[in-house]
Amino acid sequence: MLKGSIKALIAKDRRQRLVRTMRGYRSLKQSGEISRLTALQNSLTVTELRSCIGRCSRLIFGAGVDNAELSIRQYLIVRVSAVTKLNGAVLHALGTPASSVNHYVPPDWQVIHQQHGFKVPSLWCGLAWFCGNSLLHLQRTYQHRANRMGHRLTNNAQIAIYSCKLCFL
């Protein structure tokens, strides 16, 4: 009984989120500003990350330390933008009145979003970015130690890490 009602609530929330996302797409299309998403994605791809300039380790990047910022930016494009559906978050914000882009983005990208006219809650996004990276680091550390000891992650540990990722990503 309780399990069915929780599933129904989750399904309802997903439907409402999809409706708001489609409403944002419709509003962009009707206003003729559909190119805003392309311009945003292009800016994220081209703009250098200020926090990486001069702070990259030769130990990690080796001879490619001069191109380290580009490597980090490409990784972020794939990891943050493509994998976690950044465009969907932007469309959802446009489809919900008085809403902002609540998404896991680095601080440099928050500024780019604001330059393109999207509202971004800096505190929430910064906290999500920090916590998401911390959880990823903890997961990799735990997996590395478990692999060194010849153990695999238990199902409970995998479920706990996955549920924490869902909260912050």
C-alpha positions in Angstrom: 0.0 0.0 0.0 2.7 2.5 1.1 5.0 1.4 -1.7 2.4 1.9 -4.3 1.6 5.4 -3.1 5.3 6.4 -3.1 5.6 5.1 -6.6 2.6 7.1 -7.7 4.0 10.3 -6.1 7.3 9.8 -7.9 5.6 9.2 -11.2 3.4 12.3 -10.7 6.5 14.4 -10.0 8.3 13.1 -13.1 5.2 13.9 -15.3 5.1 17.4 -13.8 8.8 17.9 -14.4 8.4 16.7 -18.1 5.4 19.1 -18.6 7.4 22.1 -17.2 10.4 21.2 -19.4 8.2 21.0 -22.5 6.5 24.2 -21.5 10.0 25.9 -21.4 10.8 24.5 -24.9 7.5 25.7 -26.3 8.0 29.2 -24.9 11.5 29.4 -26.4 10.2 28.2 -29.7 7.3 30.6 -29.8 9.4 33.6 -28.9 12.0 32.6 -31.6 14.8 32.3 -29.0 15.5 28.6 -29.4 19.1 29.6 -30.3 19.7 30.6 -26.7 20.4 27.0 -25.8 22.9 26.7 -28.6 24.6 29.9 -27.7 24.8 28.8 -24.0 26.3 25.5 -25.0 28.8 27.2 -27.3 29.8 29.6 -24.5 30.3 26.7 -22.1 32.5 25.0 -24.7 34.6 28.0 -25.7 35.0 30.0 -22.4 38.1 29.2 -20.4 37.7 28.1 -16.8 39.3 30.8 -14.7 39.8 28.6 -11.7 42.0 26.2 -13.7 44.5 28.7 -15.2 47.9 28.2 -13.6 46.7 25.7 -11.1 47.1 22.4 -13.0 49.7 19.9 -11.8 52.4 18.6 -14.0 52.3 15.4 -12.0 48.8 14.7 -13.2 48.9 16.1 -16.7 52.5 15.6 -17.6 53.7 17.2 -20.8 50.1 18.2 -21.5 50.0 20.6 -18.6 49.7 23.5 -21.1 46.4 22.0 -22.4 45.1 20.9 -19.0 42.4 23.5 -18.8 41.0 22.4 -22.2 41.0 18.8 -21.0 39.2 19.7 -17.8 36.7 21.8 -19.8 36.0 18.9 -22.2 35.5 16.5 -19.3 33.1 18.9 -17.7 31.1 19.3 -21.0 30.7 15.5 -21.1 30.2 14.9 -17.4 28.1 17.9 -16.4 26.4 19.0 -19.5 25.6 15.8 -21.5 25.4 13.2 -18.7 23.3 15.2 -16.2 21.1 16.9 -18.8 21.9 20.6 -18.3 19.6 21.6 -21.2 16.7 19.9 -19.5 17.4 21.9 -16.3 17.5 25.2 -18.3 14.2 24.3 -20.1 12.6 23.4 -16.8 13.6 26.7 -15.3 12.1 28.5 -18.3 8.9 26.5 -18.1 8.4 27.2 -14.4 7.4 30.8 -13.5 9.9 32.7 -11.3 12.3 29.7 -11.3 16.0 29.4 -11.7 18.4 26.8 -13.1 19.0 24.5 -10.2 21.7 22.3 -11.5 25.1 20.9 -10.6 27.4 23.3 -12.3 30.9 24.7 -11.5 31.1 28.3 -10.4 32.6 29.5 -13.7 29.6 28.2 -15.5 27.2 29.9 -13.2 28.5 33.2 -14.4 28.1 32.1 -18.0 24.5 31.1 -17.3 23.8 34.5 -15.8 25.4 36.3 -18.8 22.9 34.5 -21.1 20.0 35.7 -19.0 19.2 32.7 -16.9 18.8 33.0 -13.1 21.2 30.8 -11.2 21.1 30.4 -7.4 24.8 30.6 -6.6 24.6 29.2 -3.1 22.6 26.1 -4.1 24.6 25.4 -7.2 27.9 25.9 -5.4 26.8 23.6 -2.6 25.6 20.9 -5.1 28.8 21.2 -7.0 30.9 20.8 -3.8 28.9 18.0 -2.4 28.6 16.1 -5.7 32.4 16.3 -6.2 33.0 15.2 -2.6 30.7 12.2 -3.0 32.4 11.2 -6.2 35.8 11.5 -4.5 34.6 9.4 -1.5 33.2 6.8 -3.8 36.4 6.5 -5.8 38.5 6.4 -2.7 36.3 3.7 -1.2 36.4 1.6 -4.4 40.2 2.0 -4.7 40.7 0.8 -1.1 38.2 -2.1 -1.6 40.0 -3.1 -4.8 43.4 -3.1 -3.0 42.0 -5.3 -0.3 40.4 -7.7 -2.9 36.8 -6.8 -1.9 34.0 -5.5 -4.0 31.6 -2.8 -2.9 28.7 -4.4 -1.1 25.2 -3.9 -2.4 24.3 -1.7 0.6 27.3 0.6 0.0 26.5 0.9 -3.7 22.9 1.8 -3.0 23.9 4.4 -0.4 26.4 6.0 -2.8 23.9 6.0 -5.6 21.1 7.5 -3.5 23.4 10.3 -2.4 24.3 11.0 -6.0 20.7 11.3 -6.9 20.2 13.9 -4.2 23.0 16.1 -5.3 23.3 15.6 -9.0 
